[in-house]
Amino acid sequence: MKRILVLAFGAIGLASAAAADPIAGYDRLEIVAPHRAALVAASVWYPVGTPTYRGLIGDNAVFEGTPAYVGAALAEGEFPLLLLSHGSGGNMDNLSWLSSRLALRGAMVLAVNHPGSTSGDSSPRRSVRLAERAADLRAALDHVLADPAFAPHVDASRISSLGFSLGGATALNLVGAQTDRGLYRDYCAVHGDEPADCVFFAKGGVDLANLPDAFEGDMRDPRIGAAIAVDPGLTYAFTDASVAAMDLPVLLINLGGEERFKAADVSARGSNLVERLPRVEYSTAAPASHFTFLALCKPGGQELLAEEHDDPVWDDPAGADRAGIHEEIVERIAEFLQL
């Protein structure tokens, strides 16, 4: 049954977590992935049983970090597991604000840094190899389900995919969405230099008329029973047949109001994915921009990014409360997953 909820998340001015608030557990993993020449970096956030020392995850000159008990023992019991995919040029630790909050709600969050598509290693020619991104998370899931420290705590009946931007496409690929090279070529030809994704690939010299085989194909993992995609990319390239066959729960969240990020708009004004999916819930978060989803920025971070000619990741629209939007997104995801 289709349930479309159009919720405009407003700025609600929630206070940031106090020092006495609970802290989730965090650990790093190294994943052997047959399709990669080197180990894939991964991380897992989880509910804590016995606290250890505190670390600050994802902290750098631009973004605020998230406190964690590094290497702590897991709490007793089994927990839902989310496979988290970052966007093009992003990384797993920049989304720690989300992973930690979901862990505090009683979930485990397993994320990877996608080689060739992560911070400092973001190549258009490699990012377009979608099957490799999906395979990164399948390999990470294999690893965790074979790890005696983590496997007993995974509720195998509640494994979901979660992603942002290009990672949103990966999250949907993992539950059956298939991309078509012809559809994507035509989409970029029609819209020219308006969609940011088409521009990104063009800057890297990607020939949209000859996209690699890894852009297409069935990337499903039958162990995954639901998907959450925030401002997902490439949905214009999803085939109608594959979308119609996705008979499992999907939550789609778009950031922004009338001025949404075109490449990620899943409403009727965009790819209309929200009407094409059999079982979908849809929410909007505003006022916000595409990059409002990233971690909170430090004072001076905006100027540093401008000097490096990086993406405008701190240019939120007037009236936006990034911390408040984060809290609302966590609430929406927790509601969807019944955490």
N, C-alpha and C positions, 0 to 999 in steps of 0.2 A: 504494500500500500504506500502511496506517495503522500508524504506530509511535508509541505513547503512552508517554512516559517520565515517570514521576512521580518527580522528584528533589527532595528537601527540602534546599535549600541552607542549610547551617549557617554560623554565624559562625566564620571560620577565622583571623581576626586577621592578615590580610595587611598588611604595612607599606605606608605611603603611598609614592608614587613619590619617589625621591631626586632631588636637584637635578641630578645627572649623567644621569638617565634621558633617553631621547630625547623629543623634542617634535615634535608634528605641525604641519602647516601649516594656515592659516586665512585666509579672505578673505570679504569681504562683497559681496553682489550686490544689485542693484535690478531687480526683475522687472516687466516689462510684462505685465499679466494682463487680457485683454479683459473679464472679468466684474467687475473692480474699478475704482473711480473713481480710485484713486491707485496708485503703485508699491507692490509687495509686497516687504518686506525679506526677504532670504535670506542664507544663509551656506553655505560649503563647507569641510569639513575634508578633509585629504588627506596622503598620504605626501610628505615633503619631499625635494627634490633639493638645492637650495642654500639654506641658512638665511638669514634676514634678522634683523630685530630681534625681541625677545620682547615679547609683549603678554600681558595677563591677561584672559581672556574670561569674561564672566558674573559678574564679581566685584562685589559690592555689600554693603550693610550687613548683609544676612542670610546670603547664601550665599558660599561660597568660590569663587574663580574657577579657571580652568584655563589653564596657560601654553600659548602657541602662537607659532609663527613667522609673523607676519602678512605676507601677501602673498608668501611664499617661492615660489620656482620648484618645480614638481612634480617628483617623481622620474620617471625614465624608465620607460616601460611603460604597460600598461593595467591598470585596477583595477576591481573590483566597485564598484557605486554603490548607496548606500542613500538612499531618500527618507524623511526623518524628520519626523514630525508630533507636535508637543507637545500636551499636554492642555489642557483648558479653563482659561483663566487663566494658563497657563504661557507659556514662550517658548523659542526655539531655543537661546539661549545658556545657559540653566539646565541644559540637557542636554549641555553641552560635555564633562562628565566621560565620557559615553558616546561621543560623536562622536570625541573625541580618541583614546580607546583603540582604537576600531575603525579609525581612520586609521593608527595605529601598527601595526595588524595587517595593513595593506595594502589598506584600503578607502577610498573616497571617500564622504563623508556630506553630502548636500545637504538643508538644512532651511529652513523659512520661519517667519515670524511671521504666523499667520493673523489678518487684520484682523477685529475684533469678537470675537475669542476668545483674545486674548493678554494678557499682563500689563499692567494699567492700562487695558485696553480689552476687558474680558471681559463681553459682554452675553448673557444667556440667549437673547434674541430673535434675535441674530445667530449665536450658537454652534450653534443648532439647524438652521442652513442647511448641512447636511452636504455637499451637492454643491459649495458654494463652497470648502470646505476642500480637497476632493479636487482641484478645479480649480486651486487655488493651487500644488499640487505638480506637476500636469501642466504648468502654465506654467513653473515653475522648471526642470523637466526639459527642456522645449523650449529654454529659454534656455541651459542648460549644454551641450546637444548642438549648439548653434549657435555656441558661444563657442570661438574658436581656441586659447585658453589651456587649456581644460579638455576639450573634446570628444575630442582625440586620445588622452586618457588614460582614457576610459571604456570598459570592457568591456561593450558593449551586450547581450551574452548573459547578463550577471549583474547585472541591475538588480532591486532588491528594495525593498519598502516596509517601514517600521518606525515604530511609534507607541506612545504611552503614553496610557492613559485614553481621553478622547475622541479623541485622536490614534491610539489603537489601532483604534478604529472606522474612522477615515479610512484607515489602512493596509489594513484588510480591505475597505473599500469599493473601494479602488483595484485589488483583484484579484477583484472580483465580488460581494462581499456586498452585498445590497440590503436597506434598511430599509423597514418597512411602518408607516404611520401608525396603522392600527388596532391592530396588535400592540403598539406602544409605548403607546398610550393605555390599552389593557387592562392592560398590565403595571403602569403607574403607578396605575391604579384599584384593582387587587388589593392592591398592596403599600403603598399610602398614602404616608406620609411616612418610610418606612424607607429606600428607596434614595436616595442623595445626589443622583443625577442628576435624579430627579423633583422633589426639593425645590428644586434649583438653578433648573430651568426654571419651577417654580411661583412662586418669588420674583420672577422677571422678568415675571410676568404672561403667560407663554406659554399659549395655549389649546391643550391637547393634543387637543381634538376638532377643531381646525382648523389643524393643523400645515402649514407652507408646502410648496409643491411641491418645494422644494430639500431637503426631508428625505428624499425618496424618489428612485428612479431608478437607472439603470445608470451607475456612475461608474468603470467599469473603464478601465485603461490597458493595452493589449496589450503594451506594452514591458516591463511588470513581470512577473517570472517567479516571485516568491516573496514571502511576507509574514511579518512578525514583529510580534506584538501583545502588549504588556505591560499587564496589567490593563485590557483593552479595554472601553470603555463601549458601551452600546446593543445588545449582542449578543442580548438578549431580543427585539429588534425585527427581527432578521435573518430573512428568509423561508427556509423549508426548501428551496424550489426553487433559490434562488440559492446557498445554502450547498452543496447537493448537487452543483452544477455547478462548484464551485471545485476543479478537478482540477490543483492545483499545490501545491508544498510550503508548509506553514504551520507556524510555531512560535508556540505560545501559552504565556505565562508568567503565572502568578498569584502575587501577593505575599501572604504570610500563610499561616497554618495553618488551624485551625478557625474563627478569627475573621477570615475574609476580607472584603474590601470587597464587599458584596453586589452592587452594581451592576456589578461587573467579574468576578464568579465565573463561569468558563466550564466548571466541572466539572459532574458530575451533580447536585450540590446547587444549582447555579445555572441558567444558560441551557443547559447541556449541549452547548455548541458543540463541545467536544472529541470528542464521539461523533458529531456530525452532519457533520463535515468528512471528505472522502474521504482526504486525505493530511495528517496532523497529527502533530506532536510536542508534548508537553505537559510542562511543568516547573513546580514551585512553589518559591518562595524564602521561607524562614522561618528565624528569627523576623523578621517585617517587617510593615509596614503599607503601605497604598496609597502614602503619600507618601515612603516610604523610597527610592523610585526617584529622587527629586529630589536636587539637589546637596548636598554636606555643608554644614551650617549653622555659622556663626561663633558664638563666645561672645557671648551677649547677643541673638542673633538670635531666639531663642524668645520672649524677653520683648518685643522690638520687635513681633513679629507679634501677640502677645496684646494689646498696646496698640492695635493697628490692627484688632482683631477679625477677623483673617485666618484662613484655614484652618490647622489644627494640623499644619503640614508638618514639624514636628520631633518630634512625639509618637510616636517609635518604641516598640514594645513592649519589655518587659523582656528583656534578653539580646541585643537586636538590635545588630549591628555594621554600620552603614550602609555604610562603606567596604568591608567584606568582602562584603556582599551585592552591591554594585556590581561587584566583581571577578568574582564568580561569574556574574552576569548576562552580563558581557562574554564570559566563557569559553563560556557556553551559546550565545550568539549566534554567536560565532566558529566553534564546532563546527558549528552548523547551516549556516552559510554557507561552511564549509570555508576559512576564512581562515588 
